[in-house]
Amino acid sequence: MSVEQLEQQVQALSAEELQRFAEWFDDHRHDLIPPDETPAAQQEELLRRRQEYFDHPERFEKVGADAELNEYLGGIAREVRARVPSTRPG
């Protein structure tokens, strides 16, 4: 199937089907599209932050078990959702 044919199929979807497809694609995009190489500036930032962690570990919050990590990240997600208006119908 060509990109043009795919575009036509996507545009023919109902609003509900399009929403489901968009959510599915968001959930699977990293499985479908191989990641690009990390740009040099981003790589430098990652290395800077890594070094900052090694130099000042006391500045970082330690998270142990998976459940604790999930709760920590869930808290961040809840805070973001509270601050950013949803684009999903609702």
Biotite code that builds the C-alpha atoms (Angstrom):
import biotite.structure as struc

atoms = struc.array([
    struc.Atom([0.000, 0.000, 0.000], chain_id="A", res_id=1, res_name="MET", atom_name="CA", element="C"),
    struc.Atom([1.374, 3.421, -0.870], chain_id="A", res_id=2, res_name="SER", atom_name="CA", element="C"),
    struc.Atom([1.453, 6.381, 1.481], chain_id="A", res_id=3, res_name="VAL", atom_name="CA", element="C"),
    struc.Atom([-1.205, 8.068, -0.652], chain_id="A", res_id=4, res_name="GLU", atom_name="CA", element="C"),
    struc.Atom([-3.498, 5.037, -0.341], chain_id="A", res_id=5, res_name="GLN", atom_name="CA", element="C"),
    struc.Atom([-2.903, 4.943, 3.388], chain_id="A", res_id=6, res_name="LEU", atom_name="CA", element="C"),
    struc.Atom([-3.715, 8.661, 3.672], chain_id="A", res_id=7, res_name="GLU", atom_name="CA", element="C"),
    struc.Atom([-6.991, 8.088, 1.825], chain_id="A", res_id=8, res_name="GLN", atom_name="CA", element="C"),
    struc.Atom([-7.901, 5.205, 4.129], chain_id="A", res_id=9, res_name="GLN", atom_name="CA", element="C"),
    struc.Atom([-7.124, 7.254, 7.237], chain_id="A", res_id=10, res_name="VAL", atom_name="CA", element="C"),
    struc.Atom([-9.126, 10.232, 5.952], chain_id="A", res_id=11, res_name="GLN", atom_name="CA", element="C"),
    struc.Atom([-12.094, 7.925, 5.330], chain_id="A", res_id=12, res_name="ALA", atom_name="CA", element="C"),
    struc.Atom([-12.246, 6.846, 8.979], chain_id="A", res_id=13, res_name="LEU", atom_name="CA", element="C"),
    struc.Atom([-15.053, 8.064, 11.206], chain_id="A", res_id=14, res_name="SER", atom_name="CA", element="C"),
    struc.Atom([-14.129, 10.418, 14.035], chain_id="A", res_id=15, res_name="ALA", atom_name="CA", element="C"),
    struc.Atom([-14.305, 7.542, 16.543], chain_id="A", res_id=16, res_name="GLU", atom_name="CA", element="C"),
    struc.Atom([-12.187, 5.239, 14.368], chain_id="A", res_id=17, res_name="GLU", atom_name="CA", element="C"),
    struc.Atom([-9.682, 8.030, 13.752], chain_id="A", res_id=18, res_name="LEU", atom_name="CA", element="C"),
    struc.Atom([-9.355, 8.610, 17.501], chain_id="A", res_id=19, res_name="GLN", atom_name="CA", element="C"),
    struc.Atom([-8.770, 4.878, 18.063], chain_id="A", res_id=20, res_name="ARG", atom_name="CA", element="C"),
    struc.Atom([-6.205, 4.777, 15.259], chain_id="A", res_id=21, res_name="PHE", atom_name="CA", element="C"),
    struc.Atom([-4.373, 7.844, 16.591], chain_id="A", res_id=22, res_name="ALA", atom_name="CA", element="C"),
    struc.Atom([-4.173, 6.299, 20.060], chain_id="A", res_id=23, res_name="GLU", atom_name="CA", element="C"),
    struc.Atom([-3.007, 2.973, 18.610], chain_id="A", res_id=24, res_name="TRP", atom_name="CA", element="C"),
    struc.Atom([-0.354, 4.684, 16.483], chain_id="A", res_id=25, res_name="PHE", atom_name="CA", element="C"),
    struc.Atom([0.895, 6.720, 19.454], chain_id="A", res_id=26, res_name="ASP", atom_name="CA", element="C"),
    struc.Atom([1.182, 3.525, 21.488], chain_id="A", res_id=27, res_name="ASP", atom_name="CA", element="C"),
    struc.Atom([3.072, 1.661, 18.739], chain_id="A", res_id=28, res_name="HIS", atom_name="CA", element="C"),
    struc.Atom([5.056, 4.339, 16.902], chain_id="A", res_id=29, res_name="ARG", atom_name="CA", element="C"),
    struc.Atom([8.358, 3.310, 18.481], chain_id="A", res_id=30, res_name="HIS", atom_name="CA", element="C"),
    struc.Atom([7.790, -0.294, 17.436], chain_id="A", res_id=31, res_name="ASP", atom_name="CA", element="C"),
    struc.Atom([7.034, 0.754, 13.848], chain_id="A", res_id=32, res_name="LEU", atom_name="CA", element="C"),
    struc.Atom([9.594, 3.505, 13.274], chain_id="A", res_id=33, res_name="ILE", atom_name="CA", element="C"),
    struc.Atom([13.223, 2.896, 14.217], chain_id="A", res_id=34, res_name="PRO", atom_name="CA", element="C"),
    struc.Atom([14.643, 5.754, 16.271], chain_id="A", res_id=35, res_name="PRO", atom_name="CA", element="C"),
    struc.Atom([16.867, 8.256, 14.559], chain_id="A", res_id=36, res_name="ASP", atom_name="CA", element="C"),
    struc.Atom([20.347, 8.743, 15.845], chain_id="A", res_id=37, res_name="GLU", atom_name="CA", element="C"),
    struc.Atom([20.461, 11.084, 18.797], chain_id="A", res_id=38, res_name="THR", atom_name="CA", element="C"),
    struc.Atom([21.415, 14.584, 17.589], chain_id="A", res_id=39, res_name="PRO", atom_name="CA", element="C"),
    struc.Atom([24.789, 15.833, 18.855], chain_id="A", res_id=40, res_name="ALA", atom_name="CA", element="C"),
    struc.Atom([23.253, 18.604, 20.990], chain_id="A", res_id=41, res_name="ALA", atom_name="CA", element="C"),
    struc.Atom([20.879, 16.137, 22.640], chain_id="A", res_id=42, res_name="GLN", atom_name="CA", element="C"),
    struc.Atom([23.717, 13.677, 23.217], chain_id="A", res_id=43, res_name="GLN", atom_name="CA", element="C"),
    struc.Atom([25.762, 16.439, 24.861], chain_id="A", res_id=44, res_name="GLU", atom_name="CA", element="C"),
    struc.Atom([22.819, 17.299, 27.121], chain_id="A", res_id=45, res_name="GLU", atom_name="CA", element="C"),
    struc.Atom([22.388, 13.654, 28.121], chain_id="A", res_id=46, res_name="LEU", atom_name="CA", element="C"),
    struc.Atom([26.079, 13.382, 28.947], chain_id="A", res_id=47, res_name="LEU", atom_name="CA", element="C"),
    struc.Atom([25.942, 16.658, 30.917], chain_id="A", res_id=48, res_name="ARG", atom_name="CA", element="C"),
    struc.Atom([23.001, 15.416, 32.968], chain_id="A", res_id=49, res_name="ARG", atom_name="CA", element="C"),
    struc.Atom([24.683, 12.066, 33.531], chain_id="A", res_id=50, res_name="ARG", atom_name="CA", element="C"),
    struc.Atom([27.789, 13.822, 34.811], chain_id="A", res_id=51, res_name="GLN", atom_name="CA", element="C"),
    struc.Atom([25.657, 16.058, 37.022], chain_id="A", res_id=52, res_name="GLU", atom_name="CA", element="C"),
    struc.Atom([24.174, 12.927, 38.578], chain_id="A", res_id=53, res_name="TYR", atom_name="CA", element="C"),
    struc.Atom([27.612, 11.483, 39.267], chain_id="A", res_id=54, res_name="PHE", atom_name="CA", element="C"),
    struc.Atom([28.865, 14.805, 40.668], chain_id="A", res_id=55, res_name="ASP", atom_name="CA", element="C"),
    struc.Atom([25.794, 15.552, 42.838], chain_id="A", res_id=56, res_name="HIS", atom_name="CA", element="C"),
    struc.Atom([23.725, 12.387, 43.472], chain_id="A", res_id=57, res_name="PRO", atom_name="CA", element="C"),
    struc.Atom([22.120, 14.048, 46.504], chain_id="A", res_id=58, res_name="GLU", atom_name="CA", element="C"),
    struc.Atom([20.153, 16.320, 44.163], chain_id="A", res_id=59, res_name="ARG", atom_name="CA", element="C"),
    struc.Atom([18.283, 13.374, 42.673], chain_id="A", res_id=60, res_name="PHE", atom_name="CA", element="C"),
    struc.Atom([15.380, 11.438, 44.073], chain_id="A", res_id=61, res_name="GLU", atom_name="CA", element="C"),
    struc.Atom([16.170, 7.758, 44.472], chain_id="A", res_id=62, res_name="LYS", atom_name="CA", element="C"),
    struc.Atom([13.507, 5.302, 43.344], chain_id="A", res_id=63, res_name="VAL", atom_name="CA", element="C"),
    struc.Atom([13.835, 1.630, 44.223], chain_id="A", res_id=64, res_name="GLY", atom_name="CA", element="C"),
    struc.Atom([11.351, -1.033, 43.194], chain_id="A", res_id=65, res_name="ALA", atom_name="CA", element="C"),
    struc.Atom([9.228, -1.065, 40.037], chain_id="A", res_id=66, res_name="ASP", atom_name="CA", element="C"),
    struc.Atom([6.092, -0.289, 42.034], chain_id="A", res_id=67, res_name="ALA", atom_name="CA", element="C"),
    struc.Atom([7.787, 2.727, 43.570], chain_id="A", res_id=68, res_name="GLU", atom_name="CA", element="C"),
    struc.Atom([8.967, 3.891, 40.136], chain_id="A", res_id=69, res_name="LEU", atom_name="CA", element="C"),
    struc.Atom([5.478, 3.412, 38.679], chain_id="A", res_id=70, res_name="ASN", atom_name="CA", element="C"),
    struc.Atom([3.970, 5.462, 41.511], chain_id="A", res_id=71, res_name="GLU", atom_name="CA", element="C"),
    struc.Atom([6.575, 8.205, 41.051], chain_id="A", res_id=72, res_name="TYR", atom_name="CA", element="C"),
    struc.Atom([6.010, 8.392, 37.280], chain_id="A", res_id=73, res_name="LEU", atom_name="CA", element="C"),
    struc.Atom([2.250, 8.148, 37.780], chain_id="A", res_id=74, res_name="GLY", atom_name="CA", element="C"),
    struc.Atom([2.432, 11.192, 40.027], chain_id="A", res_id=75, res_name="GLY", atom_name="CA", element="C"),
    struc.Atom([4.273, 13.111, 37.325], chain_id="A", res_id=76, res_name="ILE", atom_name="CA", element="C"),
    struc.Atom([1.689, 12.023, 34.739], chain_id="A", res_id=77, res_name="ALA", atom_name="CA", element="C"),
    struc.Atom([-1.182, 13.127, 36.985], chain_id="A", res_id=78, res_name="ARG", atom_name="CA", element="C"),
    struc.Atom([0.470, 16.503, 37.543], chain_id="A", res_id=79, res_name="GLU", atom_name="CA", element="C"),
    struc.Atom([0.983, 17.015, 33.808], chain_id="A", res_id=80, res_name="VAL", atom_name="CA", element="C"),
    struc.Atom([-2.623, 16.035, 33.025], chain_id="A", res_id=81, res_name="ARG", atom_name="CA", element="C"),
    struc.Atom([-3.833, 18.508, 35.648], chain_id="A", res_id=82, res_name="ALA", atom_name="CA", element="C"),
    struc.Atom([-1.826, 21.334, 34.081], chain_id="A", res_id=83, res_name="ARG", atom_name="CA", element="C"),
    struc.Atom([-2.346, 20.612, 30.372], chain_id="A", res_id=84, res_name="VAL", atom_name="CA", element="C"),
    struc.Atom([-5.805, 20.650, 28.835], chain_id="A", res_id=85, res_name="PRO", atom_name="CA", element="C"),
    struc.Atom([-6.772, 17.420, 27.114], chain_id="A", res_id=86, res_name="SER", atom_name="CA", element="C"),
    struc.Atom([-7.145, 17.342, 23.328], chain_id="A", res_id=87, res_name="THR", atom_name="CA", element="C"),
    struc.Atom([-9.193, 14.161, 23.567], chain_id="A", res_id=88, res_name="ARG", atom_name="CA", element="C"),
    struc.Atom([-12.956, 14.464, 23.306], chain_id="A", res_id=89, res_name="PRO", atom_name="CA", element="C"),
    struc.Atom([-14.546, 13.940, 26.451], chain_id="A", res_id=90, res_name="GLY", atom_name="CA", element="C"),
])
